[in-house]
Amino acid sequence: MIDHLVYATDDVDRTAEDLTDRLGVAAAAGGRHLGYGTRNALLSLGPDDYLEIIGPDSGQPPPAGGYWYGINNIQTPRLVTWTARLEHIERVAAHAHAQGYETGDVHKVFRETPDGERLSWRLTMPTGAGDGLVPNIIEWDPGCPHPSGTAPKGVELVNLRGHHPDPDAINAMLVALGVELPIERAPLPRLSALLDTPRGPVELV
């Protein structure tokens, strides 16, 4: 169900280098999101999920509608959200709407890899609801290779947890989407991912 974790930064290269030191595995360049002003670096977290390090792409102008996840205002790199992989994304979005949760519109998105390959998918864009603990939904186009299979390996996702002052409200949104995430009561909202790495256990927040 977890497709990928989103780790936002204002400098992809610097953050990738910092994570290499912490995790013991170097992320690889993913590609550019043309029209959205961002690019990413990727690290596999297992056979079906990966870590996306995302930040502004200096080779593109800032998008008119603003950057995803407000990354231009991020001062400290952090996990800003996660993305769940589900089939029939429009049906999922409609069901969530009927349950009172708005996923945001479904957009067609693509990315160009460094070797010129085009990856494409459909994605619900972040709305700000759920404080990053309620995921975006993604459905990869048929035949599109999943990044977890091509990104550098050696790090495994052990678990992902959410922390929030109102767990019941977050759980209601998760139920509307048909996804699960353990939510613990905490003063401030945040995600935490426990990773098994060559450097030993690492908590990414």
N, C-alpha and C positions, 0 to 999 in steps of 0.2 A: 504493500500500500504506500509506504514512503518512497517517493521517487527521488527527491533530493532535498538537501538542506541548503538554505540560502545564507551565505556569509557575506555581508555587504561591507564595502570599504571605499575610501576616496582614492585609493592607490592600489590597483590589483597587483602590480609587480612587487611592491614592498611587502604587502600582506602575504603574498604567496611565499616570499623568502622567509618571513617570520614564521609561517606555519611549517615550512620545511624544517626549521630548527626545532620547533616544538614536537612535530609528529614523526620526523625521521624519514619522510617520503616527500618528494618534490611534486607539486601540482604541475600539470601541463596546460599550455595555452589552449583554451577552448575555441574561442572565436568571437566575432562581433555580432551584435544585434542591430542590424542596420535599420535606421529610422528611430531607434529608441535611445541612441547615444551611449550604449554600454558595451562592454566586453567582459569576458570571464576567463577564469582558469579553473580546472577541474581535477578532482581527486576521487577515485573510486572508494566507496565505503562498503563494498560487498557486491554480490552478483546482480543486485537489482536496484541499488541506490548509490548516490554519489554526493560529494560536497561541491557546491558552486561558489566560487569566490567571484563576486561581481562588483564592478565599479565603472566609473565614467571612462569612455573611450575618447582620448584626445584627438583622434582622427575624425570625429563626428561632431557636429554642432549640438548643443544641448537641445533636447526635444521640447517642442512647444508646450506639451502638456505636463512637463516636469519629469524628472527621473523616477524610475521604479524605486520603491522603498525609501524615497527621500535620500538617496545615497550621497547627493551633493552636500548634505548637511551632516553626514556622519563624521564624527571626530575620532571615534574609537571603533575599529572593526568589530563586528559582532554578528551573531546569528539573529537575523531579522524576521525570518519565517521559515516555513517548510512547505513543500509541495507534495500533494498526494496524487498518485497515478490511478485513475479510474476510467473505465470504459463508458461510452455514451455520455460524454461530458455535458451535452445540452440537456439530456434527460436528468442528470444529476443536478444541474443548475435550476431546472424547473421544479424539481422536487424540493430543493432547499428553499426556493421562493415560496412554495406553498406552505412550508413550515415556518415562514417568517424570517428567513435568513437570506440576504442578498449576496450572491457570490461575486457580483460584478459581471460585466459582459464577457462573452467568450470571444477571444481574439485569435486570429491566425498569425503565428509567429514563426520566424525562421532564423537560423544562424549559419554563418559561413565559417567553416573550420579553417585552420591555417593552410591546409593542403587543398582548399577550394571546394570541399564537399559541402553540400547544402543539407542541413537537418531541419525538419519542419514538424510543427506540432500545433495543437490548440490549447489555449490556456485562459483561465479566468484571472484577470488582473487584480492586484490587491486593492481593497476598498478602505482599509484602515480598521474595519471591524475585527474584533477578536485580538487586537494588540499583537498580531504576528503569530499567535498560538493556533489560530484557525487557518488551515492551509489554503493555498491556491490549489486549483485542480488542473491537472494536465492530462492530455491524451495525445500520445505520439502518433504521427501519421503511419499508416501501414508500410512496412518495409524499412522504416527509419531505424538505424542502429541505435541502441540505447547507450548513452555516454558511459554508463558504469562498466561496459565491456571494453572500452577503449582508453579510459582514463587510467593513470598510474595506480597500481595496486599496492597493498601492504598495510592499509588501515581498514579496520572493520568498525562499523557502528554497533555498539553494544545495546544502547537504549537512548531514547529521546523522551524528554519530560518537559512539561510546561509548568510555570509557576505564575500565580495570579491572585489578586486580592478577592476576586469573585469567581471561584471555580465553577459554580452552578451556571452562571451566565455563559461561560466558555463551553462547558459541556453541552448546553442546549444547542449552541451553534454547531458543534461537532456532530451531534446526533442528527441535526437537519441535513448535514452533508453525508452522513453515513460513514464517518471515519472515527477512529479512536486515538486518543492521546492521554496518557496519565497527567492529571492536573493537580498540583499541590497548592495549598493556600500559602501565599507569600505577600509581603508588602508591595512589591512591584512586579509587573509582568515581565517575564523573560523565558527564553528557551534554554535548555541545557542538554548537550549531547555527550554521552560517555563514549569515548573511542578507545579501541585497542590498537596500539601503535608499536612500532619498533622501539620507541622510547618508553614504553610502558603505558598504563592508563592515563588518558588525558581528557579533562572535561572542557568542552568548547561551549562558550556562552556568547 
